[in-house]
Amino acid sequence: MSEPSLQPLVEFEHVDFAYDTRAVLGDISLRVMPGELVAVMGASGGGKTTLLRLIGGQLRASAGDVRFDGESVASMSHARLYAARRRMGMLFQMGALFTDQTVFDNVAFALREHTRLPESMIRDLVLMKLHAVGLRGARDLFPAQLSGGMARRVAMARAVALDPALVMYDEPFAGLDPISLGISARLIRTLNDALGLTSIIVSHDVDETFAIADRVFILGNGRLLAQGTPQQLRASSDPLVHQFVRGEPDGPVRFHYPAPDLRDDFLGASARGARP
């Protein structure tokens, strides 16, 4: 007897999204299964962060459907969406810690906001999360007293404080030195596996992201260009995937913005004796 198939935790079905008349995403279909660590990659401005906002319900799809744990996000009532968000953790770009609160209070914030646990239990839970990211001893520091890497780890502890089903990481490696970057990447993988999470990472860092991701989605020009394991994408013959994975300066994404022929442009301006 075969085992029943798992339901995707996150599912996009033919999703379009546009800001007014500017199309951002077109016909996006993808699935994220429970327990997976997946990465969403692509050039800047390609709609990666928009994808996370659609999952969290901050934005609504122009067409198609976004589902979280089998339920359409667009059809959720305000109360249902609020409840769904309690099952989502978010690490924002650059951490986004509350600057006037200590490390302890930053991590305790969600527990105080969403539960009625006694303060003694909140204390134990916060210290457990901080210990998991190696910062239990920094509980009384303020964000201004932390390095960039430490601040990112505090933000990770805050993101998993409620033991969410899904954690979304928006550029978790941006601005980190190589040591902090490596620590953060290993922590994301370790937390995902140890806590039974499902994780979605938006990142530009190919090497570190490929080292920890189970699968990778590559967006380009608002479309899902490729998906697969890191090994499959490294071996891809698709020109755009090849260029992105290897960081090549020229290819389908051109180095030069479209312009007139160089010789005609210079000679034409010289012949006219005027500025273009």
C-alpha positions in Angstrom: 0.0 0.0 0.0 1.5 3.3 -1.1 1.9 6.2 1.4 -0.4 9.1 0.9 1.2 12.1 -0.8 2.0 15.1 1.3 0.1 18.3 0.7 2.3 21.3 -0.2 2.7 23.8 2.6 3.0 26.6 0.0 1.6 26.5 -3.5 1.4 29.1 -6.3 -0.9 28.2 -9.2 -0.6 30.4 -12.3 0.0 33.5 -10.3 0.2 37.0 -11.9 1.0 40.1 -10.0 1.4 43.8 -11.1 1.9 47.1 -9.3 -0.6 49.2 -11.1 0.3 48.6 -14.8 3.9 47.3 -14.1 3.9 43.5 -14.4 6.1 41.9 -11.8 5.2 38.2 -11.8 3.6 36.2 -14.6 2.1 32.7 -14.6 4.1 31.5 -11.6 3.4 27.9 -10.5 5.5 26.2 -7.8 5.2 24.0 -4.7 7.1 24.0 -1.5 6.7 20.7 0.5 6.8 20.4 4.3 10.3 20.1 5.6 12.0 21.5 2.5 14.5 24.3 2.4 14.1 26.0 -0.9 15.7 29.1 -2.4 14.2 31.7 -4.7 16.9 33.4 -6.8 17.2 35.7 -9.7 18.3 39.2 -10.8 17.4 42.2 -8.7 13.9 43.5 -9.3 12.7 40.1 -10.5 9.9 39.7 -8.0 11.5 37.5 -5.3 10.5 39.6 -2.3 7.0 40.1 -3.9 6.6 36.3 -3.8 7.2 36.3 0.0 4.7 39.1 0.4 2.1 37.2 -1.5 2.5 34.2 0.8 2.1 36.4 3.9 -0.9 38.2 2.4 0.5 41.7 2.4 -0.1 41.6 -1.3 -2.9 39.9 -3.3 -2.3 38.2 -6.7 -3.8 39.8 -9.8 -4.6 36.4 -11.1 -4.2 32.8 -10.0 -4.0 31.5 -6.5 -1.6 31.4 -3.6 -2.3 28.7 -1.0 -0.8 28.2 2.5 -1.3 24.7 3.9 -4.1 24.1 1.4 -6.0 27.3 2.0 -6.2 30.2 -0.4 -4.5 33.2 1.1 -6.7 35.6 -0.9 -9.9 34.1 0.6 -8.8 34.2 4.2 -10.7 36.6 6.5 -8.7 39.1 8.5 -8.8 36.9 11.6 -7.9 33.8 9.6 -5.0 35.5 7.9 -3.8 36.8 11.3 -3.9 33.2 12.6 -2.0 31.9 9.5 0.7 34.5 10.0 1.3 33.2 13.5 2.5 30.0 11.7 4.9 32.0 9.6 8.3 33.4 10.7 10.0 36.2 8.8 13.6 37.4 8.7 13.6 40.8 7.0 16.4 42.3 5.0 19.1 43.5 7.4 17.3 41.9 10.4 14.9 44.8 11.2 15.3 44.5 15.0 13.6 46.9 17.3 16.4 49.3 18.1 15.0 50.5 21.5 14.6 46.9 22.8 17.2 44.5 24.1 18.0 41.3 22.3 15.9 39.4 24.9 12.9 41.6 24.3 13.2 41.4 20.5 12.9 37.7 20.7 10.2 37.8 23.3 8.1 40.2 21.3 6.1 37.6 19.3 5.6 35.4 22.3 4.2 38.3 24.3 2.1 39.4 21.4 0.6 36.1 20.4 0.5 34.0 23.5 -0.7 34.2 27.1 2.3 32.3 28.5 3.6 33.4 31.9 6.8 35.5 31.8 8.8 32.7 33.4 8.0 30.4 30.5 8.7 33.2 28.0 12.1 33.7 29.6 12.9 30.0 29.2 11.8 29.9 25.6 13.7 33.1 24.6 16.9 31.7 26.2 16.4 28.4 24.3 16.1 30.2 21.0 19.1 32.5 21.7 21.1 29.5 22.8 20.3 27.8 19.5 21.9 30.8 17.6 24.8 31.1 20.0 23.7 34.4 21.6 22.3 33.5 25.0 25.0 35.6 26.6 24.0 38.7 24.5 20.4 38.8 25.9 20.9 42.2 27.6 22.6 44.0 24.7 20.8 46.4 22.3 21.0 46.1 18.5 23.4 49.0 18.3 25.9 46.9 20.3 25.8 44.0 18.0 27.8 43.2 14.9 25.9 42.7 11.6 26.2 38.9 11.9 25.0 38.9 15.5 22.0 41.0 14.6 21.1 38.6 11.9 21.3 35.7 14.3 19.0 37.5 16.8 16.6 38.1 13.9 16.7 34.3 13.2 15.9 33.6 16.9 13.0 36.0 16.7 11.7 34.4 13.5 11.5 30.9 15.0 10.3 32.0 18.5 6.7 30.7 17.9 7.9 27.5 16.3 6.3 28.4 13.0 5.6 25.9 10.2 7.2 28.2 7.6 10.1 30.6 7.9 10.9 33.1 5.1 14.3 34.7 4.8 14.6 37.8 2.7 18.3 38.3 1.7 19.7 36.7 5.0 23.3 37.0 3.8 23.3 40.6 2.6 26.2 42.6 4.0 27.8 39.8 6.0 31.5 39.0 6.2 32.5 35.5 5.1 32.6 34.1 8.6 29.2 35.5 9.6 27.7 34.4 6.2 28.9 30.9 6.7 27.5 30.8 10.3 24.1 32.1 9.1 23.9 29.7 6.3 24.6 26.7 8.5 22.1 28.0 11.1 19.3 28.2 8.6 19.9 24.6 7.6 20.3 23.4 11.2 17.2 25.2 12.4 15.1 23.9 9.5 16.1 20.3 10.2 16.2 20.4 14.1 12.8 22.3 14.5 11.0 20.5 11.6 10.5 23.8 9.7 9.9 24.6 6.1 12.1 27.4 4.8 12.1 29.7 1.8 15.2 31.8 1.2 15.4 34.8 -1.1 19.1 35.3 -1.9 21.7 36.4 -4.5 24.5 34.4 -2.9 24.8 31.4 -5.2 27.5 29.4 -3.4 26.2 29.6 0.2 22.6 29.1 -0.9 23.3 26.2 -3.2 25.2 24.5 -0.3 22.1 24.4 1.9 19.1 24.3 -0.3 17.1 21.2 -1.3 15.7 22.9 -4.4 16.1 26.2 -6.1 13.7 28.3 -8.1 15.2 30.9 -10.5 13.0 33.9 -11.5 13.7 36.1 -14.5 11.7 38.8 -16.3 8.8 37.9 -13.9 8.7 34.3 -15.0 9.9 31.0 -13.4 12.8 30.2 -15.6 14.1 27.1 -14.0 13.8 24.9 -10.9 15.6 21.9 -9.6 18.3 20.8 -7.2 21.5 22.8 -7.0 23.3 20.1 -8.8 20.7 20.1 -11.7 20.9 23.9 -12.0 24.7 23.9 -12.1 24.6 21.5 -14.9 21.8 23.4 -16.8 22.5 24.3 -20.4 19.9 27.1 -20.3 21.8 30.3 -21.2 20.2 32.5 -18.5 20.6 29.9 -15.8 24.2 29.3 -16.8 24.9 33.1 -16.7 23.3 33.5 -13.3 24.8 30.5 -11.6 28.3 31.5 -12.8 27.9 35.2 -12.3 29.0 36.0 -15.9 28.7 39.7 -16.8 27.2 39.2 -20.2 24.7 36.8 -21.7 20.9 36.9 -21.9 21.1 39.6 -19.2 23.2 42.2 -21.1 25.9 44.3 -19.6 25.1 47.2 -21.9 21.7 48.9 -21.8 20.3 49.0 -25.4 21.9 51.9 -27.3 22.6 53.0 -30.9 25.7 51.5 -32.6 28.8 52.9 -30.9 30.4 54.3 -34.1 27.2 55.9 -35.3 26.5 57.4 -31.9 29.9 59.1 -31.7 30.2 60.1 -35.3 26.6 61.3 -35.5 27.1 63.6 -32.5 30.4 64.8 -33.9 28.9 65.5 -37.3 26.0 67.5 -35.8 28.4 69.4 -33.6 25.9 69.3 -30.8 25.2 67.3 -27.7 22.7 64.4 -28.1 
